[in-house]
Amino acid sequence: MKVICYGDSNTYGYDGTDPYGGRLTEDARWPELLGRSLGCECLNCGLNGRRVPRFPRSIEADLRLLSRAREGDLIIIMLGTNDLLCGAGPEETADHMRHFLKKLREARPNCALLLTAPPPAVTDGEDLSPAFCELAGAYSEAAQELGICFADTTRWQIPTAGDGVHFSERGHRLFALKMGQTIHILMG
């Protein structure tokens, strides 16, 4: 089995403590840590600033990226943070995600999909937990409607690097641990 982790800067491993926007090392990023703990190949398809694809061109580009998945592989999708931080509402973000997941399901019908609600963020002193929890509820409904697995990370209390958005190294370790446990429960 191969696991593909498709997400934003928290999947990519953006270093929130680096004023120049560096990247954490492979042994500190949750996708690579997850792969080691599961004993399988784990591809990090994170991209800084990525939002839920909503336009035909971005949907097609991301579907091409995810074409690396084979039958029996698992694709973990964790997006929505940048959407909420840029002013999109939870329902709007969930609608875009639902549309993208339908396209992904058509393109990769034999891959397992795990939709993951991102952990809450705090920016400029504003706790955005309510919006992230609302997004998690909407994602849960979308996952149930589409018959795919869902993980709610809003309660995982992932430590950030001090900027309120990006996981600290400790946060990446905790996220990988909890994601591994979730996969074992959901996938058997």
N, C-alpha and C positions, 0 to 999 in steps of 0.2 A: 504494500500500500504506500502511496505517496500522499502527502498532505500539502495543499497549497493554501498559504495564508495571504489573503487578498484584503488589503486595508490601506490605512493612511500612515501618517508619521509614527504613530505608536506601533504599528506593525513593522515599518521600515527600521525603526530603532533610533529615531532622532534623539540627540543628546540635549535635553533641556537645560543642562548646566553649561553648555559650550556657547559662548557669545558669538561664535562664528558658525553655528549651526551644524556641528559635526554629527557623526553617527557613532553609536555605541559599537563595540567590537562584537564579533559573532558569538562569543561565549557570554554575552550579556543581553542579547535580544531574545524575546519570548519565542518567536518562531523556531529559531535554531535550538533553543533550550527544549522546546516541545519535541522537536524531531529526535533529539538525543534521548529524551525520557521515553518516547514511544518506540524507539529503535527503528525508525523509518526515515526516508527522505522527506524533508520538509522544505518547500520552496518559499522564500520570503518575497512576496509580491506586494510589498508595501511601497507607498509613494507619498512623500510629503505633500500636504494640501489636498489630497484626493477627496472628492465628494462623491456621493452616490451618482453614478452616471444617469443622465437624464435626457441627453440629446442623442439622436441616432448615431452620429459620428463617434461620440465618446462611448456609447454602448457597444458599438461594433469593435472599437479599438480594445476595450477591456475584455470582450468575448474572445478576441484573438489572443490576448494575453493568457486567458484562462484555458485556451485550447490545449495547453500542455497536459491537462488532466486526462487520464485514461479511465476506462471502465473500472469501477471499484475504488477509485481515488476519492479523497475527501477534500472539499473546498470549504475553508472557513472564511466567511465574509464578515468583516467588521468595519463598517463605515457609518457615518452620521455625525461625528463630532464636528467636522468642518462645516457641514450643512447648518447645524444649529449655531455654531459660532459666527457664521456669515448671515444669520438672520432668518433662515428658513425655519418654519415651525415643525414640530414633531410629526403631525399628520401629513404635511406636504412631503417631508423627508421619507416617511414610511410609504407613501404612494409611489414615489420614485423608486424606492427599493423594491416594492412589490412588482412593478413593471420590469425592472432589471432582472429580478429573480425568475420571472416567467420566461424572459429571453434566455437566461442562463440555463434553465431547466430544458428548454427546447434544444439548445446547442449541446448540452452535456447531460442527456437523459439518464445515463448510467453511473453518474457520480453522486456521491452523498454530499449534501449541502448542509452546512451548519451556519445559520444566521446568528450573529452575535451582536447584542446591543452593547455599545461602548460604555465604559465607565464614565461617570459624571466628571465634568470639568468645572474649574473655578477660574474666571478671568476678570481682571481689574477689580478683584475683591467681590465679585458677584458669583454666588453659588448657583450654578445652573442645574443642580440636581433635579428639581421638579421637571424641567424640560426633558432631561435625559431619562427620567423614570417614565414620563409619558411616551417618549420614543420607544422605550423597551416594551411597554404595553402594546403599542401599535405594531411593533416588529413581531411580538408574540402572536398577535392575531394574524398577521400576514403569513408567518411560518405555518401556523395551524391550517390556514386556508389553502396553502400551497403543498401541504404535506411534507414539510422539511423540518429538520431539527432546529431548535432554538436554545441559545444560552443567554441568560440575563446576567451581565457582569456588573450591573449598577450596585449590587450589594457586596461585591468582592473587596471593596476598600483598598484599591490599588494605590500605593504611594506614588506621588509625582516627584519630579526633579526640582520642584520649587516654583515652577511657572504655572502650576495648577492644571496643566493639560497633558504634558508628556510624562510617561512612566519613568521613574528612577530605575537604576539597575536592580534595586530590591523589588520594585514594582514589576519589572519584567520577569524576575524569578518567580514571584508570587503568581503572576498572570499565567505563566507557563505551567506551573504546578496545578492551578485550578482548572486550566483548560484541559490538561491531561486527564484529570479526574472526571471532568465533564464528558470528555470523549469516551472514556471507559464506561461511564454510566449510559450514555446515549447510544453508543455503537456496540456495546456488549463486549 
